[in-house]
Amino acid sequence: MINRITRNLLLVLISLAMVLVVGGCGENKKEVLKIGVTQFVAHPALDLDRKGFLDQMKEEGFIEGENVVFDIQNSQGDPNLAKTIADKFVADKVDAILAITTPSSQAAAQAAKGTDIPVVFIAVSDAVGAGLIKAVDKPTGTNVTGVYSADPVEQQMDLIMEMVPGIKQLGLIYNAGEANSVSNINRAKAYVESKGLKTVEASVASSNEVQAAAQSLMGRVDAVFVPQDNTVISALEALLKVLEDNNIPLFTGDTESVKRGAVATIGNDEYDCGRQGATMLARILRGEKAGEIVPEEIRKRTLMINKTAAEKIGLAIPDSVLKRADEIVE
């Protein structure tokens, strides 16, 4: 009888010990955070934003598979899909959302409104005009903050006028459905028209319309400018083909487009923009409130020239431009 009681007592004690051990392991288990990453469309500049973000998150100590999981989604240029992605992130109760570009940021901010899910935006030209924040120099007071990258449009226009002597008419191609593009186009028009130039616009609703838009400008313009427009830049090769056939230089707001064949830009450093956004998101994950963080302007800009693209259309690059270029693509 005593042996049986002793044996049963031992079994109970062993069971209790196992429960305590398992419970202790559970308490020591690392928390794995889930971050939703939403990108509006795939093209080299935005891919650099994403890469810079992921690289810097690793440097901040957030390691994929160890203490964080990134759910990376691309809406392929479709605003409705961007909304669906953002809604799913909120339904999944992710710990934070990193939104790349204005349309994705607007969708994320709207989906996360009224929740405690923080949203950090990057690659947004006009965060105030897009309705994401109320001011660039104050804490937002909401669950949204980020890095705004207002394009140096006026400097870009000065560059065009310097590189295309005697220019009289400037073509502008953009998607009127992208708030950042509309803002930059309006700035470009106001600036060059104040200098006596005329502008000719061609608006597109999808990347499939870019080639036709370019053809509609031929014979009417001396150069073409495309802002950081996701729709147009995703169809850059089609645009370049038309312009090269007609010896018309293309200027953009995007450094990666210069590497692909545009003539020049004074553009934002998208990789560093991603890194900057990651540092901000890391602060939030460590306990700061998004609403207490003042939005930040992008830190780095680059004057980039593509000599090969200029030579292909017979455009001579002034020495004054070459001497101050940060990067020259041969």
Backbone bond lengths (Angstrom), bond angles and torsions (degrees), N, CA, C in turn:
res aa  C-N    CA-C-N  psi(-1)  N-CA   C-N-CA  omega(-1)  CA-C   N-CA-C  phi
1 M - - - 1.465 - - 1.520 110.80 -
2 I 1.383 115.78 -46.76 1.470 120.36 -178.67 1.524 109.99 -63.59
3 N 1.369 115.07 -41.39 1.467 118.41 179.75 1.519 111.45 -62.67
4 R 1.347 115.01 -39.14 1.467 118.03 -179.69 1.525 110.78 -67.17
5 I 1.342 116.44 -42.69 1.478 120.66 178.80 1.522 110.34 -62.92
6 T 1.343 114.25 -43.76 1.474 118.97 179.48 1.523 110.70 -61.84
7 R 1.337 115.34 -42.94 1.464 119.18 179.95 1.528 111.13 -62.79
8 N 1.331 116.81 -44.10 1.464 120.84 -179.93 1.535 111.35 -64.08
9 L 1.343 115.01 -37.98 1.472 119.29 178.74 1.519 111.07 -65.30
10 L 1.329 114.16 -40.59 1.459 118.58 178.32 1.527 111.17 -62.50
11 L 1.332 116.08 -41.04 1.472 119.98 179.32 1.528 110.98 -62.70
12 V 1.347 115.83 -40.75 1.474 119.71 178.44 1.521 110.39 -63.39
13 L 1.336 116.45 -44.19 1.463 120.32 -179.32 1.524 111.76 -63.83
14 I 1.336 116.50 -40.79 1.465 120.77 177.74 1.523 110.89 -62.31
15 S 1.334 115.70 -42.52 1.468 120.09 179.95 1.525 111.22 -62.59
16 L 1.350 114.82 -43.41 1.466 118.78 178.31 1.527 111.24 -62.89
17 A 1.311 116.47 -39.52 1.464 120.56 179.26 1.517 111.27 -63.17
18 M 1.343 115.88 -40.81 1.470 119.84 179.02 1.519 110.89 -64.42
19 V 1.332 116.41 -39.78 1.470 119.85 178.78 1.523 110.37 -62.38
20 L 1.359 115.30 -43.73 1.458 119.53 179.85 1.518 112.26 -63.98
21 V 1.346 116.21 -39.69 1.466 120.48 179.24 1.517 110.39 -64.30
22 V 1.347 116.60 -47.88 1.469 120.71 -179.70 1.514 110.92 -62.53
23 G 1.348 115.36 -42.67 1.462 119.36 178.91 1.506 111.52 -62.33
24 G 1.347 115.22 -40.68 1.462 119.30 178.69 1.497 111.93 -63.41
25 C 1.353 117.56 -40.22 1.467 121.01 178.37 1.509 110.73 -62.47
26 G 1.335 115.60 -38.44 1.464 119.78 -179.53 1.512 111.28 -64.47
27 E 1.365 115.40 -37.71 1.458 118.91 -178.72 1.525 111.07 -68.94
28 N 1.344 117.54 -31.18 1.457 121.28 -176.59 1.527 112.68 -87.28
29 K 1.320 116.33 -7.52 1.461 120.56 -177.25 1.529 110.08 -64.76
30 K 1.320 116.24 134.92 1.465 120.46 -179.73 1.517 110.85 -67.68
31 E 1.351 115.19 140.12 1.454 119.90 174.38 1.529 108.80 -75.86
32 V 1.316 116.51 131.72 1.465 121.19 177.60 1.523 108.14 -105.38
33 L 1.315 116.32 115.78 1.461 122.04 -179.59 1.525 110.15 -82.97
34 K 1.310 115.69 150.22 1.464 120.42 177.14 1.527 109.26 -117.34
35 I 1.333 115.88 121.04 1.466 121.68 -178.98 1.522 109.32 -114.29
36 G 1.316 116.66 123.87 1.454 120.86 174.93 1.519 109.76 -86.45
37 V 1.318 117.14 129.68 1.469 122.31 177.69 1.520 107.36 -117.92
38 T 1.324 117.08 118.11 1.461 120.95 -178.48 1.522 110.15 -118.17
39 Q 1.324 115.77 123.82 1.472 123.40 -178.61 1.510 108.07 -119.54
40 F 1.332 117.11 136.06 1.466 119.95 -171.82 1.520 113.21 -72.22
41 V 1.343 116.36 -41.40 1.464 119.76 -177.84 1.528 108.13 -155.40
42 A 1.317 116.11 156.98 1.467 119.86 179.27 1.526 109.68 -90.77
43 H 1.314 116.91 116.38 1.461 122.13 165.24 1.527 107.61 -155.82
44 P 1.319 118.91 160.86 1.464 121.26 -168.08 1.524 115.55 -53.02
45 A 1.325 118.42 -39.71 1.466 119.77 -177.69 1.521 111.04 -64.90
46 L 1.319 116.76 -45.99 1.461 119.78 -179.25 1.525 111.35 -71.51
47 D 1.309 116.49 -31.87 1.468 119.70 174.95 1.529 110.13 -62.80
48 L 1.344 116.34 -34.94 1.464 120.52 176.51 1.528 111.21 -67.61
49 D 1.326 116.62 -38.62 1.468 120.27 175.25 1.523 109.65 -56.61
50 R 1.330 115.53 -47.56 1.466 120.44 -178.32 1.526 111.33 -64.86
51 K 1.329 116.24 -43.37 1.462 119.96 -179.18 1.532 111.20 -63.95
52 G 1.329 116.35 -43.56 1.458 119.90 178.09 1.518 111.24 -60.73
53 F 1.325 115.89 -40.07 1.471 120.50 178.39 1.524 111.24 -62.20
54 L 1.327 116.69 -50.58 1.465 120.56 -177.39 1.530 111.63 -65.17
55 D 1.332 116.91 -40.03 1.468 120.12 179.08 1.521 111.43 -63.37
56 Q 1.331 115.94 -43.65 1.463 119.11 -178.35 1.526 111.43 -71.34
57 M 1.327 117.89 -34.34 1.463 120.11 177.23 1.524 110.11 -60.03
58 K 1.324 115.72 -38.56 1.470 120.08 177.43 1.530 110.10 -63.49
59 E 1.329 116.01 -42.73 1.469 120.23 178.47 1.527 111.44 -64.80
60 E 1.329 115.76 -29.65 1.467 120.09 179.18 1.529 111.66 -77.87
61 G 1.335 117.29 -5.67 1.459 120.77 177.86 1.507 115.12 99.59
62 F 1.343 116.61 7.68 1.464 120.62 178.64 1.528 107.78 -99.65
63 I 1.332 115.32 100.29 1.455 122.23 -170.46 1.526 110.48 -102.15
64 E 1.321 116.13 124.07 1.469 121.99 178.94 1.530 110.42 -55.33
65 G 1.335 115.94 126.50 1.456 121.07 177.44 1.512 114.34 88.64
66 E 1.337 117.16 -15.53 1.460 120.60 178.73 1.527 111.32 -101.58
67 N 1.335 115.81 -60.64 1.463 118.78 179.78 1.523 112.80 -127.38
68 V 1.339 116.16 5.47 1.463 119.62 177.78 1.526 110.17 -153.44
69 V 1.332 114.37 148.12 1.472 121.77 173.17 1.519 107.45 -125.32
70 F 1.333 117.31 129.65 1.468 121.90 178.57 1.532 109.42 -101.50
71 D 1.320 115.59 121.52 1.468 121.24 174.64 1.527 106.28 -97.59
72 I 1.336 116.58 98.43 1.467 122.00 -173.48 1.524 110.27 -96.93
73 Q 1.335 115.56 122.69 1.463 120.95 -177.07 1.532 110.05 -128.98
74 N 1.327 115.98 149.00 1.466 122.75 179.28 1.522 108.38 -128.33
75 S 1.326 116.32 126.74 1.468 119.73 -176.71 1.522 113.52 -89.70
76 Q 1.344 116.89 5.04 1.466 122.20 171.73 1.538 112.97 53.30
77 G 1.340 114.44 37.46 1.459 119.81 176.62 1.511 114.99 76.92
78 D 1.319 118.24 9.32 1.470 122.55 -176.58 1.530 109.44 -105.18
79 P 1.345 119.03 111.81 1.467 121.27 179.81 1.523 113.02 -59.11
80 N 1.329 117.05 -34.31 1.462 119.80 179.54 1.526 111.19 -66.86
81 L 1.332 115.84 -38.17 1.459 119.75 177.47 1.529 110.33 -69.63
82 A 1.338 116.64 -35.59 1.469 120.18 176.17 1.528 110.34 -59.46
83 K 1.323 116.27 -40.37 1.471 120.97 177.61 1.525 111.03 -65.66
84 T 1.335 116.04 -42.56 1.468 120.30 179.84 1.525 110.94 -61.82
85 I 1.328 115.70 -43.04 1.470 120.68 179.11 1.526 110.55 -61.95
86 A 1.332 116.12 -46.35 1.468 120.14 -179.25 1.527 111.24 -63.62
87 D 1.318 116.44 -42.80 1.470 120.45 178.96 1.530 110.85 -61.10
88 K 1.336 116.48 -39.14 1.468 119.97 -179.96 1.525 110.83 -67.88
89 F 1.332 117.31 -40.00 1.459 119.98 176.85 1.535 110.57 -56.99
90 V 1.329 115.82 -44.04 1.461 120.46 -179.31 1.527 110.20 -67.13
91 A 1.338 116.48 -42.49 1.468 120.23 178.39 1.529 110.97 -62.45
92 D 1.325 116.76 -34.54 1.464 121.49 178.90 1.533 112.68 -78.03
93 K 1.336 116.00 -6.32 1.466 122.47 -179.88 1.526 112.14 56.22
94 V 1.336 114.83 49.82 1.462 119.32 176.44 1.523 108.87 -62.26
95 D 1.320 116.06 159.98 1.460 120.29 -178.48 1.520 112.32 -80.03
96 A 1.332 117.50 -21.74 1.463 121.84 177.67 1.521 108.54 -168.97
97 I 1.336 115.40 161.88 1.465 121.76 177.72 1.517 108.83 -125.92
98 L 1.324 116.26 131.30 1.464 122.37 171.32 1.521 106.35 -107.54
99 A 1.335 116.72 118.73 1.465 121.57 -175.70 1.527 110.04 -112.37
100 I 1.335 115.43 127.52 1.460 121.73 -177.67 1.519 109.33 -108.04
101 T 1.313 117.42 116.70 1.468 129.04 -178.37 1.526 111.97 91.33
102 T 1.316 114.33 162.92 1.462 121.26 -176.40 1.530 113.08 -63.66
103 P 1.347 120.23 -51.79 1.475 118.40 -177.98 1.529 113.04 -58.72
104 S 1.323 117.15 -42.27 1.463 120.20 179.20 1.526 111.16 -66.51
105 S 1.323 116.32 -36.95 1.463 120.81 179.73 1.520 111.02 -68.16
106 Q 1.329 116.71 -41.57 1.467 120.02 177.91 1.521 110.73 -62.32
107 A 1.336 116.74 -43.05 1.460 120.78 179.50 1.522 111.14 -63.91
108 A 1.332 116.60 -42.63 1.466 120.88 -179.00 1.525 111.29 -66.51
109 A 1.324 116.38 -43.64 1.462 120.76 -179.35 1.524 110.80 -62.55
110 Q 1.323 115.93 -41.38 1.463 120.15 179.87 1.522 111.08 -66.99
111 A 1.340 116.57 -42.82 1.468 120.73 -178.14 1.528 111.23 -66.33
112 A 1.329 116.46 -37.09 1.467 120.81 -176.02 1.526 113.21 -89.19
113 K 1.313 116.93 -0.75 1.460 120.93 -179.58 1.531 110.11 -61.23
114 G 1.324 115.69 131.50 1.455 119.57 -179.66 1.516 113.99 85.25
115 T 1.338 117.33 -0.48 1.461 121.41 176.47 1.526 108.85 -109.00
116 D 1.343 115.79 177.28 1.466 118.82 175.52 1.526 111.27 -102.23
117 I 1.342 117.10 18.54 1.462 121.17 178.79 1.532 109.02 -82.62
118 P 1.321 118.50 117.89 1.469 119.77 179.70 1.524 111.75 -75.17
119 V 1.329 115.22 144.19 1.464 122.67 177.61 1.518 108.38 -121.47
120 V 1.332 116.24 125.14 1.467 121.59 174.53 1.520 107.62 -113.91
121 F 1.329 116.63 124.70 1.468 120.78 -179.87 1.514 110.35 -103.32
122 I 1.343 116.11 149.63 1.458 123.05 171.02 1.521 108.12 -140.39
123 A 1.359 115.98 166.50 1.472 121.52 -179.84 1.522 111.25 58.05
124 V 1.320 116.25 41.94 1.464 123.00 177.55 1.525 107.88 -117.15
125 S 1.319 116.75 119.04 1.467 120.31 -175.84 1.525 112.52 -73.42
126 D 1.324 116.95 -46.55 1.463 121.34 -174.73 1.522 108.68 -129.52
127 A 1.327 115.94 84.35 1.464 120.68 -175.22 1.524 112.25 -67.27
128 V 1.329 117.15 -31.81 1.464 120.49 178.14 1.529 109.70 -72.57
129 G 1.331 116.58 -48.67 1.458 120.84 179.62 1.518 112.56 -61.80
130 A 1.341 116.38 -29.06 1.468 120.53 179.82 1.526 111.64 -81.56
131 G 1.329 116.74 -4.15 1.462 120.18 178.27 1.516 114.38 80.18
132 L 1.330 117.61 13.45 1.459 120.53 -178.33 1.528 112.02 -80.34
133 I 1.320 115.92 -36.46 1.461 122.04 179.16 1.522 108.44 -138.85
134 K 1.334 115.95 165.34 1.468 119.79 -179.87 1.523 112.72 -95.91
135 A 1.334 116.11 -25.55 1.469 120.60 -179.50 1.519 108.63 -154.25
136 V 1.327 115.80 151.60 1.466 119.52 -178.49 1.525 112.90 -90.55
137 D 1.336 116.82 -9.79 1.460 119.40 -173.33 1.526 113.58 -114.57
138 K 1.342 116.14 15.21 1.464 120.20 -179.28 1.523 109.90 -137.14
139 P 1.341 117.77 152.99 1.465 119.48 173.23 1.531 108.96 -57.35
140 T 1.310 116.43 145.42 1.472 119.68 -172.44 1.517 112.96 -75.95
141 G 1.338 117.73 -30.41 1.453 119.83 -177.57 1.521 113.09 75.81
142 T 1.323 116.83 5.48 1.461 121.87 179.43 1.530 108.89 -122.59
143 N 1.318 116.26 -167.66 1.469 119.50 176.48 1.524 111.54 -93.46
144 V 1.335 117.24 15.56 1.469 122.29 -177.08 1.526 110.65 -120.77
145 T 1.318 117.07 132.80 1.461 122.76 170.36 1.522 107.11 -154.96
146 G 1.337 117.62 178.69 1.457 117.31 -179.95 1.505 114.14 165.54
147 V 1.331 114.29 -164.92 1.458 123.08 -176.91 1.526 108.46 -111.40
148 Y 1.325 116.27 116.76 1.464 119.64 178.25 1.528 108.50 -97.70
149 S 1.318 115.37 140.29 1.470 119.73 -175.06 1.518 109.76 -124.62
150 A 1.321 115.00 62.82 1.463 119.69 178.41 1.521 109.33 -54.34
151 D 1.317 116.56 123.30 1.460 120.61 -177.65 1.529 110.55 -67.72
152 P 1.337 117.31 143.72 1.474 120.77 175.15 1.525 109.71 -78.51
153 V 1.321 116.17 63.75 1.465 121.81 -170.85 1.522 112.53 -57.78
154 E 1.326 116.22 -44.34 1.461 118.98 -177.80 1.534 111.09 -62.87
155 Q 1.331 116.64 -38.97 1.465 120.11 176.10 1.530 110.78 -66.42
156 Q 1.319 116.27 -36.60 1.464 120.06 177.67 1.533 110.77 -64.08
157 M 1.317 116.46 -39.70 1.464 120.29 179.25 1.535 110.63 -67.79
158 D 1.338 116.75 -39.83 1.469 120.29 176.28 1.524 110.44 -60.51
159 L 1.334 116.32 -39.18 1.456 121.07 179.61 1.524 110.95 -63.65
160 I 1.325 116.65 -42.17 1.472 120.52 178.95 1.520 110.36 -61.61
161 M 1.324 116.53 -46.02 1.463 120.25 -177.95 1.525 111.48 -67.05
162 E 1.334 116.89 -29.77 1.457 121.20 177.68 1.522 111.27 -73.78
163 M 1.323 116.43 -36.97 1.458 120.66 -174.79 1.519 113.83 -88.04
164 V 1.342 116.95 -19.69 1.470 120.64 179.76 1.524 108.16 -120.55
165 P 1.338 116.89 80.61 1.469 120.55 -178.27 1.531 111.19 -58.16
166 G 1.307 115.79 137.04 1.465 119.96 177.61 1.512 114.42 78.91
167 I 1.316 118.33 8.89 1.465 120.62 179.30 1.527 110.36 -58.09
168 K 1.324 115.40 135.07 1.462 120.42 -179.82 1.529 112.11 -118.22
169 Q 1.345 116.04 -33.22 1.467 118.81 -178.17 1.538 110.05 -133.36
170 L 1.321 115.19 130.91 1.459 121.61 -178.33 1.529 109.84 -113.20
171 G 1.324 115.72 126.52 1.453 120.43 176.99 1.521 111.19 -85.21
172 L 1.315 116.74 141.75 1.460 122.76 -179.04 1.526 108.82 -126.99
173 I 1.326 117.80 118.49 1.457 121.69 179.14 1.524 108.64 -117.09
174 Y 1.334 116.80 129.27 1.461 120.80 -176.45 1.527 110.41 -164.14
175 N 1.317 115.34 168.59 1.460 122.09 175.12 1.522 107.90 -100.85
176 A 1.322 117.06 114.81 1.468 121.40 -178.05 1.525 112.11 -66.83
177 G 1.319 116.98 -10.65 1.458 120.64 177.50 1.516 113.61 -84.84
178 E 1.342 117.33 -6.23 1.458 121.21 178.26 1.529 108.94 -102.50
179 A 1.321 115.29 113.07 1.469 120.63 -174.09 1.526 112.33 -57.95
180 N 1.331 116.31 -38.29 1.466 118.97 -179.28 1.522 110.97 -64.17
181 S 1.341 117.10 -37.89 1.465 121.07 -179.70 1.525 110.86 -67.31
182 V 1.308 116.49 -43.27 1.467 120.60 179.83 1.523 110.11 -60.03
183 S 1.320 116.05 -43.91 1.467 120.64 179.19 1.523 111.05 -59.58
184 N 1.338 116.58 -47.18 1.462 120.40 -177.79 1.523 112.45 -70.13
185 I 1.312 117.24 -37.57 1.475 120.51 177.73 1.523 110.07 -64.14
186 N 1.316 117.16 -42.05 1.467 120.18 179.15 1.529 111.11 -62.50
187 R 1.323 115.97 -39.43 1.470 119.78 177.38 1.526 110.66 -66.24
188 A 1.328 115.99 -42.59 1.468 119.91 179.90 1.524 111.00 -62.56
189 K 1.315 116.98 -45.69 1.476 121.34 -179.77 1.524 111.07 -60.30
190 A 1.322 115.34 -48.76 1.466 119.26 -177.42 1.524 110.87 -60.63
191 Y 1.325 116.25 -39.71 1.462 119.94 -175.81 1.528 111.74 -72.09
192 V 1.330 118.27 -51.12 1.472 119.04 -175.90 1.519 111.53 -70.81
193 E 1.320 116.71 -32.13 1.467 118.56 178.24 1.523 111.03 -68.64
194 S 1.338 116.36 -29.08 1.469 119.63 175.52 1.528 111.01 -70.19
195 K 1.362 116.18 -18.10 1.462 122.10 178.34 1.531 111.75 -95.83
196 G 1.324 116.22 3.42 1.460 120.06 177.22 1.517 115.42 94.74
197 L 1.339 118.09 3.99 1.464 121.14 178.61 1.530 110.24 -88.15
198 K 1.326 115.06 155.64 1.460 120.96 173.34 1.528 108.81 -104.86
199 T 1.318 116.32 152.86 1.464 121.18 178.61 1.529 109.86 -120.88
200 V 1.320 114.65 147.73 1.471 121.50 175.94 1.527 106.67 -127.90
201 E 1.324 116.53 120.93 1.464 120.90 -175.33 1.523 112.13 -98.43
202 A 1.337 113.98 149.39 1.459 121.24 171.15 1.524 106.72 -140.69
203 S 1.326 116.35 111.89 1.456 121.35 -177.55 1.527 110.58 -99.12
204 V 1.320 116.05 143.01 1.464 121.40 178.65 1.527 109.25 -125.77
205 A 1.328 115.58 154.36 1.460 120.78 177.45 1.523 111.74 -106.32
206 S 1.342 116.13 -18.00 1.458 120.22 179.01 1.522 109.22 -149.88
207 S 1.328 116.45 165.45 1.461 120.63 -179.48 1.528 111.79 -64.69
208 N 1.316 116.91 -23.34 1.469 120.52 179.48 1.522 112.63 -68.01
209 E 1.329 117.17 -16.87 1.464 121.39 -177.17 1.528 113.19 -95.29
210 V 1.316 116.53 -3.99 1.466 120.50 -172.89 1.527 112.02 -64.74
211 Q 1.309 117.87 -45.11 1.470 120.71 -178.38 1.526 111.31 -60.92
212 A 1.317 116.59 -44.57 1.464 120.29 179.23 1.522 111.22 -65.21
213 A 1.319 116.95 -37.21 1.464 120.92 178.44 1.525 110.20 -63.42
214 A 1.322 116.19 -41.66 1.464 120.28 178.11 1.525 111.06 -63.60
215 Q 1.316 116.38 -44.10 1.470 120.71 180.00 1.526 111.45 -62.18
216 S 1.332 116.81 -32.71 1.470 120.47 -179.24 1.524 112.51 -68.05
217 L 1.332 116.35 -19.19 1.465 120.48 -178.94 1.525 113.14 -92.00
218 M 1.323 117.68 -14.95 1.457 120.65 -174.90 1.520 111.30 -64.43
219 G 1.352 115.40 135.26 1.457 121.12 -176.95 1.510 113.02 85.34
220 R 1.339 116.20 -2.85 1.466 119.73 -176.11 1.528 112.60 -120.44
221 V 1.358 117.21 -11.63 1.470 119.58 -175.04 1.521 110.62 -136.75
222 D 1.338 114.90 158.63 1.472 121.27 178.63 1.523 112.13 -100.44
223 A 1.321 117.67 -16.22 1.462 123.64 178.18 1.518 107.36 -161.98
224 V 1.317 115.50 162.48 1.472 121.11 179.50 1.525 108.98 -127.05
225 F 1.329 115.05 139.47 1.464 121.00 175.26 1.518 109.59 -121.74
226 V 1.336 115.25 134.66 1.465 122.55 174.70 1.525 107.65 -123.31
227 P 1.331 118.36 122.83 1.466 119.67 177.63 1.529 109.73 -72.24
228 Q 1.328 116.67 -170.05 1.467 119.64 175.89 1.527 108.11 -75.28
229 D 1.314 114.33 73.09 1.461 121.97 -177.01 1.526 108.83 -103.20
230 N 1.309 116.96 116.51 1.462 121.21 -175.17 1.523 112.55 -61.20
231 T 1.323 117.05 -39.17 1.463 121.66 -177.22 1.520 111.33 -66.44
232 V 1.322 116.07 -48.95 1.467 120.03 -176.41 1.522 110.97 -70.51
233 I 1.324 116.66 -44.07 1.466 119.79 -176.56 1.526 111.89 -65.98
234 S 1.324 116.96 -27.23 1.467 119.00 177.75 1.528 111.54 -70.60
235 A 1.340 117.38 -14.06 1.476 121.77 177.37 1.525 110.07 -119.16
236 L 1.320 116.02 34.79 1.466 121.06 -172.50 1.526 113.23 -60.32
237 E 1.325 117.19 -40.22 1.474 119.74 -176.95 1.527 111.89 -61.08
238 A 1.320 116.89 -39.27 1.469 120.53 178.11 1.529 110.65 -64.46
239 L 1.316 115.90 -39.59 1.463 121.23 178.25 1.524 110.73 -66.14
240 L 1.314 116.97 -46.27 1.460 121.25 -179.23 1.520 112.02 -60.78
241 K 1.306 117.11 -39.26 1.473 120.69 -178.88 1.526 110.83 -58.55
242 V 1.325 116.49 -45.71 1.467 120.71 179.95 1.530 110.40 -64.23
243 L 1.327 117.33 -46.00 1.459 120.82 -176.12 1.528 111.88 -68.86
244 E 1.316 117.39 -40.09 1.472 120.38 179.06 1.517 111.07 -65.11
245 D 1.313 117.36 -37.81 1.469 121.19 178.49 1.521 111.65 -63.83
246 N 1.329 116.34 -22.06 1.464 121.19 -178.10 1.534 112.76 -113.32
247 N 1.351 116.39 10.54 1.473 121.84 178.71 1.526 113.37 55.00
248 I 1.333 115.27 41.36 1.463 121.58 178.53 1.522 108.69 -108.71
249 P 1.329 118.67 125.32 1.473 120.76 -179.24 1.525 112.07 -74.94
250 L 1.326 114.82 142.02 1.461 121.42 175.99 1.522 109.42 -107.80
251 F 1.321 116.42 128.23 1.456 123.69 173.36 1.519 108.10 -115.99
252 T 1.327 116.62 142.72 1.464 119.75 -177.66 1.520 110.98 -133.60
253 G 1.327 114.10 174.14 1.456 119.82 174.65 1.511 111.09 -98.35
254 D 1.324 117.03 16.37 1.463 122.42 -167.04 1.525 110.66 -134.57
255 T 1.324 117.99 119.83 1.469 121.56 -177.10 1.529 112.48 -64.95
256 E 1.315 117.72 -36.30 1.464 119.83 -179.36 1.523 111.42 -63.80
257 S 1.332 117.04 -30.52 1.467 120.42 177.73 1.522 111.28 -68.06
258 V 1.330 116.81 -30.27 1.469 119.78 176.36 1.528 109.49 -67.38
259 K 1.310 116.95 -39.46 1.464 119.86 175.85 1.528 111.60 -62.76
260 R 1.318 115.85 -27.59 1.470 120.95 -178.02 1.530 112.81 -88.48
261 G 1.346 118.05 -9.24 1.451 118.54 176.44 1.508 117.91 138.82
262 A 1.338 118.40 -7.50 1.464 119.72 173.05 1.528 108.30 -69.34
263 V 1.318 117.40 160.00 1.462 121.39 -173.79 1.525 112.99 -77.35
264 A 1.328 117.01 -44.00 1.463 118.27 -174.74 1.522 111.48 -167.05
265 T 1.325 114.56 162.63 1.461 121.54 171.76 1.513 110.19 -161.47
266 I 1.297 115.04 159.19 1.462 121.95 159.04 1.520 102.55 -111.07
267 G 1.319 115.93 101.28 1.457 119.94 -169.66 1.504 113.97 -124.46
268 N 1.325 114.09 168.62 1.452 121.46 179.73 1.523 110.93 -77.95
269 D 1.322 116.65 148.19 1.457 122.86 174.56 1.525 107.25 -83.99
270 E 1.336 116.85 98.07 1.451 121.08 -172.11 1.537 112.48 -68.91
271 Y 1.319 117.04 -36.11 1.468 119.35 178.61 1.526 109.96 -60.98
272 D 1.325 116.64 -44.94 1.459 120.05 179.72 1.526 111.09 -68.56
273 C 1.328 116.80 -30.80 1.465 120.63 176.33 1.525 109.85 -60.73
274 G 1.341 116.36 -43.00 1.458 120.57 177.38 1.514 112.15 -62.57
275 R 1.339 116.24 -40.93 1.465 121.14 178.72 1.529 110.45 -63.80
276 Q 1.314 115.42 -39.85 1.459 120.40 -179.86 1.533 110.62 -64.29
277 G 1.332 116.00 -41.16 1.461 120.32 177.87 1.517 112.12 -65.29
278 A 1.336 116.66 -36.25 1.464 120.93 179.61 1.527 110.83 -65.67
279 T 1.328 116.68 -41.72 1.461 120.36 178.32 1.521 110.86 -60.46
280 M 1.321 115.89 -39.37 1.462 120.87 178.64 1.533 111.01 -67.03
281 L 1.330 115.98 -44.36 1.467 119.54 -179.69 1.527 110.87 -65.71
282 A 1.333 116.77 -36.94 1.462 120.68 178.68 1.529 110.78 -61.88
283 R 1.309 116.86 -37.89 1.472 120.72 176.99 1.528 110.51 -60.55
284 I 1.313 115.63 -40.49 1.467 120.46 -179.93 1.527 110.53 -67.65
285 L 1.327 116.80 -43.62 1.462 120.49 -179.82 1.518 111.72 -64.71
286 R 1.335 116.54 -23.74 1.471 120.51 178.44 1.527 112.55 -87.72
287 G 1.323 116.58 -0.35 1.460 118.64 172.92 1.510 117.72 127.86
288 E 1.346 118.41 -14.22 1.465 118.86 177.98 1.526 110.37 -72.57
289 K 1.313 116.27 153.42 1.465 121.95 178.10 1.529 109.81 -90.12
290 A 1.323 116.51 135.74 1.466 120.09 178.74 1.524 110.77 -56.09
291 G 1.323 116.48 -39.13 1.455 120.79 -177.49 1.507 114.88 -68.62
292 E 1.344 116.45 -12.38 1.460 120.19 179.31 1.526 112.01 -99.02
293 I 1.334 117.01 -1.53 1.461 121.72 -177.81 1.526 110.29 -100.15
294 V 1.317 116.44 122.76 1.467 121.22 178.77 1.532 108.77 -70.53
295 P 1.340 118.54 131.69 1.475 120.43 176.03 1.517 110.37 -55.85
296 E 1.319 116.27 152.19 1.463 120.71 -176.55 1.523 110.74 -119.45
297 E 1.341 115.45 143.65 1.465 120.02 173.40 1.525 108.59 -82.45
298 I 1.322 116.08 147.82 1.461 120.88 178.64 1.526 109.72 -56.23
299 R 1.347 116.06 144.96 1.475 120.27 -171.54 1.521 114.08 -88.63
300 K 1.340 117.64 -32.33 1.463 120.04 -169.45 1.530 112.19 -123.74
301 R 1.342 114.71 138.99 1.470 121.24 173.23 1.525 108.54 -133.11
302 T 1.323 115.61 154.59 1.463 120.93 -173.07 1.520 111.43 -135.26
303 L 1.348 117.26 134.21 1.463 122.05 169.65 1.526 106.38 -91.52
304 M 1.321 115.72 112.07 1.463 120.54 -176.72 1.529 110.11 -120.95
305 I 1.333 115.10 134.59 1.467 122.73 -178.97 1.528 109.18 -122.03
306 N 1.330 116.14 139.58 1.467 120.83 174.35 1.532 107.86 -111.11
307 K 1.360 115.81 99.28 1.468 120.55 -177.16 1.523 111.64 -65.09
308 T 1.315 116.91 -39.08 1.463 120.65 -179.16 1.518 111.30 -62.95
309 A 1.338 116.41 -42.98 1.466 120.60 179.56 1.525 110.74 -63.91
310 A 1.337 116.46 -39.26 1.464 120.16 179.56 1.529 110.85 -67.07
311 E 1.314 116.41 -43.28 1.480 120.51 179.34 1.517 111.28 -63.14
312 K 1.311 117.28 -35.77 1.464 122.05 -177.73 1.524 111.86 -60.66
313 I 1.345 117.26 -32.17 1.466 120.26 -179.13 1.531 111.60 -107.03
314 G 1.349 116.66 7.80 1.459 120.04 176.59 1.508 114.58 76.78
315 L 1.326 117.35 26.98 1.464 121.05 179.67 1.526 109.81 -96.64
316 A 1.315 117.51 121.91 1.464 122.66 178.41 1.525 109.23 -85.22
317 I 1.320 116.66 126.76 1.462 120.91 -179.84 1.527 109.41 -88.51
318 P 1.309 118.48 123.05 1.469 120.85 -179.49 1.530 111.70 -60.00
319 D 1.320 116.76 145.17 1.458 121.44 177.94 1.526 111.21 -59.27
320 S 1.331 116.46 -33.51 1.471 120.56 -179.23 1.522 111.28 -60.79
321 V 1.340 116.62 -32.77 1.469 121.48 178.86 1.525 109.97 -78.33
322 L 1.328 116.43 -45.17 1.465 120.69 -178.56 1.530 111.56 -60.07
323 K 1.331 116.49 -38.83 1.467 120.50 -175.97 1.524 112.87 -66.69
324 R 1.314 117.02 -31.29 1.468 118.66 -177.64 1.525 113.12 -102.59
325 A 1.321 117.60 3.23 1.470 120.85 179.66 1.536 111.06 -63.75
326 D 1.300 116.92 137.92 1.470 121.94 175.08 1.517 110.86 -80.32
327 E 1.326 115.88 -31.79 1.462 120.02 -179.45 1.523 109.45 -149.10
328 I 1.336 115.86 135.32 1.463 121.36 179.20 1.529 108.22 -120.04
329 V 1.319 115.29 123.34 1.470 121.09 177.32 1.522 107.38 -91.55
330 E 1.320 116.92 120.36 1.467 120.89 -178.55 1.531 110.81 -89.39
